[in-house]
Amino acid sequence: MIRRIGGGLVAAALLAFVAGCASERSGTGPSAASCTANLDPGTFGSVIVAIQGFAFNPTPVHVAVGGKVTWVNCEPEGTPSHTTTSDNGVWGSSLVDPGASYTFTFPTAGTFSYHCEPHPSMTAQVVVQ
C-alpha cells in the first residue's frame, strides 16, 4: 500500500534517527528538518525506515513475526522516486514518491535483503524473529 502522508510532529527519537542518517550520494547526513514526512510510529503501527540521501536508514531493522515495516520516502520533492523490493520476491513496492510511504507485514521469520529497483546500490535488510 502506498499513501501520501502529510507533515506533522515527529517523535524526538525519530528526529535523532533521521538526523543521523548517512547519505550515500552526497557524503553528508540529511537533517531532520529536511524530512517533512510524519515519522511517528503510532501513525503506522510499525517499524519505520527512512528513504533519504539515496539510502535506507536504519539497516538492518528488526521486527517480530507478523510485524510491519513502513518505508517513508524523505527525499525532497524533485528527487527520483524509489522502491523497496525484496531480493527473493517476498514483496515489491511500486515507485514511492517523496513524501509517500509503503508498508509490508512480515508473516514469517528470516533475514530479508532488499534493494531499490531504479537505484540498485541502495540495499538493506529486515530481520524477522
N, C-alpha and C positions, 0 to 999 in steps of 0.2 A: 504494500500500500504506500503510495506517495501522496503527501499532502503538503500544502503550503502552510507555513506557520508564521505567525507574526512575532514582533518583538515582545519583550516582557522582562520581568525581573529574572535575573539569573542568580542561582544559589551561589553563595560565597565560595564554596568548594569548587564549583564548576568554573567560576571566574579564574581561580588559580590554575585549574586544569587547562583551560583554553590559553591562558597567558603563557603556560609552559610548553605549548605545542611547538614543535620544530618544523621549519619549512624546508622541504627537500629542494624546492626550486630557488628560493632567494637566499637561503642560508641564514635568515633571521626568523625568529619566532613571531607569530602573529600575536596581537594583543587582544584582550577580552573585548575591548571597545570595537574591534573590527568585526566581531561576530554579533550580528544583530538578531540571530535566531534565538528563540526561547530554548534554553538548555536545561530547564527544570525537569529532573527525572520524574517528578509527580505528574507532569503533563503526559508522559508516555508510559509510565509504569515499567520502565526498562532501563537497562544499561545504555548509556549514550556514548557514541563515537562521533567526534567532530571530524568533518572533512574540511581541512583547512591547510593552506600552503602546499597543496598537491600532496597531502599525506593523510593517513587515517590515524587519529590520536584519541585514546591511547591504544597501544598494541603490545601484547595481546590483551584482550578483555576476557574476564571470567564470568560465567553465568551458570545458574543451575539448570538441569534438565527441565524443560517447559518454560524457561525464562526467555525474555525478549531482549533483542538488541535493536536500538534505533540509531541509524546513521543520519546526522544532520549536516547538510552542506552549508558550511560557514564561509564559503568563498564569497568575495564581493561580487555584486552584480557585474555582468560583463565577462566574468571568468567562465571558461568552458565547464559544462556540466560533467558530473562523474557518475559512475555506477558502483555498486557493491555486488561483486559476482564471485560466488564460491568457485574454487578451483576444481571441485569434483561434482558440480552440478546440483548441489543441495538447494541453493537459492540464487536468484539473479534479479536485480532491480532493473527497471528501465532507467533512463537518464534522470538523475536527481539534480534539479536546478539549484542555484544559490538560493538559500532560504527555505528549501523544501527538505523533506525527510523520507526515509524508508524504514520500515520495521519488519523484523522477521522473528518468529518464535522458533526456538530450537527444541525439537521433540526428542532428540537422542543425544547421548554423551559422545564426546570425541573432541578432537582438535581439528578445527576447520580453517584452512588457509583461504584467503580471498584476495581479490585484486580489483582494479578499476579497468573496465574494458577499453576506454579510449586512452588511458594512461597506464599501461601495464607495469610501469616501475612503481606504482602505488600498490603496496602489498601490506597485508596484516593477518592477524589470526584471532579467532574466537575459540576459547577453551570452554567446553560444556562439561560439567561434572554432575 
